[in-house]
């Protein structure tokens, strides 16, 4: 899987991104086998295009893997990952959320949605506001581990992040960093 960002703020985030990327790779390999397409062939590219055109028929990891295989006709980036304002990327990025979200065993309902949103933001941070990226990067390892914050907790973290300077937002690598920086106020 194409991982857009090469440097992560925290080891836990890098490990989580790698784990989800491996899951997406395995999901794509299963989809290729189910559809009788071989990797690296025109049939694989055709299948990726079909998945991108009908994301509601596939699990979200399959959709993300397919988008990574397709180049945006306007900007050349993997489809859905180009800068905001690129029409085909904006459309593909929005359509990715039509894909199926099947909660993993032993996690709270809707955990998979939280994983998917945080994963997308962490992989394509240039498409989102820095404070949103900070929050999603902090939350991804936690939600992937099955720990969902309550609404009150999520709102409290958001208030803390919103109170940081731009430089502080860029330096936050862990929840401990966030709490240390905000304790000084």
N, C-alpha and C positions, 0 to 999 in steps of 0.2 A: 504494500500500500504506500502511496506517495504521502509522506509526512511533510507538510509544507514548512513547518517551523523546525529548525535544526537545534535550537538551544532553548531549553526549558528552565524556568526559574527554580525548580526544586526537583530533586531526584524522584520523589513520589509521583510527581506529575509526569516525568519522563517515563517512568515504569508503567504508569497507567495508560498513557498514550500508546506505548509499545504493545501493551496487552490487548487493547481494543483494536489496534491496527492488525495484530495477528488474528484476532477473531474475525475481522472483516476479510482478511485474506482467505481464511478457512471457509467463510460463508460464500465468498466468490468462487472458490475452487469447487465447493459442493454444487453451486448453481451451474457452473460450466459443465460439470459431470451430468447433472440432471437434464441439461439442454443439449448434450452431445457436442459441445464446442471445446476445442483445444486451446490452451493458452497461446497467445501470440499469433493467432490466425485471424483472418477476416471475420470468421464466425464469432470469435470472441468480441471483436469490435461491434459487430452487428447486435450481439446480445447486450452489450453495454448500452448501445443506443436504444434498444427496446426497453431496457430497465429504466433509463433516464426519461423516456417518453411515457412510461406507465409505472411510476414509483409506488403507487398504491397497491400494486400486485406483488410487491417484494418487501422483505424485511429490510430495515434501515441500513444495516451493515452492508448488505448486498448493493443497495442504492449508492452508498458512499464509495464502495469499491468500483462500481461502474462509472461513476462520475470522474473518479481519478484516472480512468483509462481513456476518457474522451477529452480532447483538446477543445477549448472554446474557439469557435470560428472567428471571434472578434479580437480577443486578447492573447490567445494561445496558451493560457494557463489551464490547468486541469479544470474541467467544466464545474462551475459553481464556486471556484476559489479565487477568481480574479478580483481586481479592485471594485469597490462599490461604484455603480454607474455603468458597468459593463452589462449591457442588456441580457445577453445569453447567460452570463454567470449569475446575475441577480435572479433571473427566472429559474434556473436550475437550483440555486441555493434555496429559494422559496419552495420549490416543488419537492425538495428532498423531504420536507416534513409531511408529505402525504404518504410516505412509506410506513409500513407496519412496524409497530413497536410491541414486541412480545416481552413481557417482564420475565426476567431471569428467575429461576427458582430461589426461594428463601430471601427475596427482597420485597420491600413494600410496593404496593401498587403505584404505578406511574414513575417508579424509580428509573425505568428504562428511558423515559422521556427526559428526565433530568440528566442522565448520562449522555444521551444523544445531543442535547443542546450544549452542554458544557464541552463535549468532545469537538463539536463543530466550531465553537468559538475558539477553543484552545488551538485547533489546527489552522485556523484562518484568522488570526488576531487582527490583521490589517483591515478586516471587514467590519470591525466592531469598535466601540468606544473603549479607551484604555481602562476605565473603571469597570466596565462589563467584563473585559478580558481578565482583569485581576480577580474578580469574584468567581468567574467560571473556572479559572485555573486553580483557585484555592479549593473550590468545591468538587472538582472532578474526581480526585482520588477518594474523597469521602463518599460521594454518591455511588461511585463504582463499587466501593466496598459494601454498599447496601445501607449506608447511614444517611438518611434523609433529614435535613434540618427542618425544624418546624417553621411555620410561616413567621412566627415571632423571631426566631433565630436568624432566618434569612434576611428579614428586614433590619435586624440589628447589625448584621455584618454589612449590609448595604449602606447603612448610615455611617458606619465606621469608615468604609472605603470612600464614600462621598466626602468625608471630612479630611482626607489626605491631600497633600499637595501632589501635583503631577509627578514630581521626582520621587516622592514616597510611593506612589502607586507603582511606578516602575521598579522599585526596590523590593516590594513585598513578594516573598517566596513561600511563605507559610502562614498559617493562622497565627502562630506565635509571633511572627514579624508584625502582623496586623495589630495584634493586641499590644505588643510592645510599643509600636509607633503611636497608637491612639491613647495609651496610658499616660503619655507625656502631656496631653492636653489639659 
